[in-house]
Amino acid sequence: MGLWGLAALCTGLTSLALDSVTCPIPTASAAMLSRLPKLQSLVLGCEQHSGPSLAGLAELPPSWLTLTALTALELRDHGLLGTLPSWLSELPALRLLDVSGCCNLALQQVTLMTQLNTLVLQRMGLTGLEGEAAGQAAAARHTLPDLAPLAAGLRSLSLAGNSFKAMPSCLGQLLLLEVLDLS
């Protein structure tokens, strides 16, 4: 049956954490988690490497849209993950998103997630701001989008472990921010 099938049988789970993943996670396997209607916190972390990681998810299963109780989604060091689906903004309870170490992840979809109050973008190789690398797909993955659309709800933002050349100008628009980590 495997780990994913066993986890899916535990329909009363409210929290699931799986860290130190060292291999790719098939989308069909991860989709089994959509059978957990009470799931509030999902942590899937891959083992950190000094070079590019080929572990974790390549995409988020569309069936996760049924995880309407999900308040926290932590996907750390998924080297294969390239985009976040737009439907993440439709998860009504989602308040925390952590995609730290997902260095190949394009962040444009984050600006649609206006329900977030905590956003963690640590160790993403971010060096610039959106607009600086227009037309360069590879460089665009290392830019921070304008986070102003999140201003009404965002209270905590962590950009630790990145290499910005200048202070992100969008920070001045996040007036309700209570925690800012730029270490």
C-alpha positions in Angstrom: 0.0 0.0 0.0 2.8 2.4 0.7 3.2 5.5 2.9 0.8 7.7 0.9 -2.0 5.1 0.9 -1.6 4.5 4.7 -1.7 8.2 5.4 -4.9 8.5 3.3 -6.6 5.9 5.5 -6.1 8.1 8.6 -9.1 10.3 7.7 -9.0 12.0 11.1 -5.6 13.4 10.6 -5.3 17.2 11.2 -1.5 17.4 10.9 0.9 15.5 8.7 4.6 16.0 8.6 7.1 14.2 6.4 10.7 15.6 6.4 13.9 14.5 4.8 12.4 13.2 1.6 15.2 12.0 -0.7 13.4 11.0 -3.9 10.8 12.4 -6.3 7.2 12.2 -5.0 4.8 11.0 -7.8 1.9 13.4 -8.1 -0.5 10.5 -8.1 0.9 9.3 -4.7 0.6 12.8 -3.1 -2.9 13.1 -4.5 -4.0 10.4 -2.0 -3.7 13.1 0.7 -6.8 14.8 -0.7 -8.7 12.0 1.2 -7.9 13.8 4.4 -10.8 16.2 4.9 -9.7 17.4 8.4 -6.1 18.1 7.4 -5.0 21.5 8.7 -1.2 21.3 8.5 0.8 19.6 5.8 4.6 19.6 6.0 6.6 17.9 3.2 10.3 18.7 3.5 13.1 17.3 1.3 16.6 16.7 2.4 18.8 19.8 1.8 21.6 19.5 -0.6 24.5 21.8 -1.4 23.6 21.4 -5.1 20.3 21.2 -7.0 17.8 18.8 -5.4 15.8 16.3 -7.5 13.6 15.3 -4.6 10.0 16.1 -3.8 7.0 17.2 -5.8 7.2 18.4 -9.4 3.7 19.7 -9.2 0.9 20.0 -6.6 -1.9 17.5 -7.2 -5.1 19.4 -8.3 -7.1 17.1 -6.0 -5.6 19.1 -3.0 -8.2 21.7 -3.8 -10.5 19.6 -1.6 -8.3 20.2 1.4 -10.5 23.1 2.6 -9.4 22.9 6.2 -5.7 23.3 5.3 -4.3 26.4 7.2 -0.6 25.7 6.8 1.3 24.3 3.8 5.0 23.9 4.1 6.9 22.5 1.1 10.6 22.9 1.7 13.4 22.1 -0.7 11.4 20.7 -3.5 13.9 21.1 -6.3 11.5 19.8 -8.9 8.7 22.2 -8.1 8.5 24.9 -10.9 5.1 26.6 -10.3 2.4 27.0 -7.8 -1.1 26.4 -9.1 -3.6 29.3 -9.2 -6.1 27.2 -7.2 -4.0 27.5 -4.1 -5.6 31.0 -3.7 -9.0 29.2 -3.5 -8.2 27.3 -0.3 -10.2 29.4 2.1 -8.4 28.5 5.3 -4.8 28.7 4.0 -2.9 31.2 6.1 0.7 30.0 6.0 2.8 29.1 3.0 6.4 28.1 3.3 8.2 27.2 0.1 11.8 27.7 1.4 14.5 26.2 -0.6 12.3 25.6 -3.7 14.9 27.3 -5.9 13.2 26.5 -9.2 9.9 27.8 -8.2 8.3 30.8 -10.0 6.6 33.0 -7.4 4.1 35.0 -9.5 1.1 32.9 -8.2 1.9 33.9 -4.6 0.5 37.4 -5.3 -3.0 35.8 -5.8 -3.0 34.3 -2.3 -4.4 37.3 -0.5 -5.7 35.1 2.4 -2.1 34.5 3.6 -0.9 36.0 6.9 2.5 34.2 6.9 4.8 33.8 3.9 8.2 32.1 4.1 10.5 32.4 1.1 13.9 31.4 2.7 16.9 30.1 0.7 15.3 30.6 -2.7 18.2 32.2 -4.4 16.3 35.4 -4.8 18.5 38.2 -6.0 16.3 40.8 -7.5 12.8 42.3 -7.8 10.2 41.5 -10.4 10.7 43.6 -13.5 14.5 43.7 -13.3 14.8 40.4 -15.3 11.9 40.8 -17.8 12.2 38.4 -20.7 14.7 36.1 -19.0 12.9 33.0 -17.7 15.8 31.7 -15.7 16.4 35.0 -14.0 12.7 35.5 -13.4 12.7 32.5 -11.1 15.1 34.4 -8.9 13.0 37.5 -8.5 10.5 38.5 -5.8 7.1 39.5 -7.2 5.4 42.7 -6.0 3.8 41.5 -2.7 1.5 44.6 -2.5 -1.6 42.5 -3.2 -1.0 40.7 0.1 -0.9 43.9 2.1 -4.3 43.5 3.7 -3.5 40.3 5.4 0.2 39.6 5.5 1.6 39.8 9.1 4.8 37.8 8.8 7.3 37.6 5.9 10.6 35.7 5.9 13.1 36.3 3.1 16.1 35.0 5.0 19.0 33.4 3.2 18.5 35.2 -0.1 20.9 37.6 -1.8 19.0 40.8 -2.6 20.9 43.5 -4.3 18.6 46.1 -2.9 15.8 46.2 -0.3 12.5 45.0 -2.0 10.5 48.2 -2.5 7.2 46.3 -2.0 8.0 46.0 1.7 7.0 49.7 2.1 3.5 48.7 1.1 3.1 45.9 3.7 1.9 48.2 6.4 0.4 45.5 8.6 3.6 43.5 8.7 4.5 42.5 12.3 7.5 40.2 11.6 10.1 40.7 8.9 13.1 38.4 8.6 15.8 39.5 6.2 18.7 37.6 7.9 
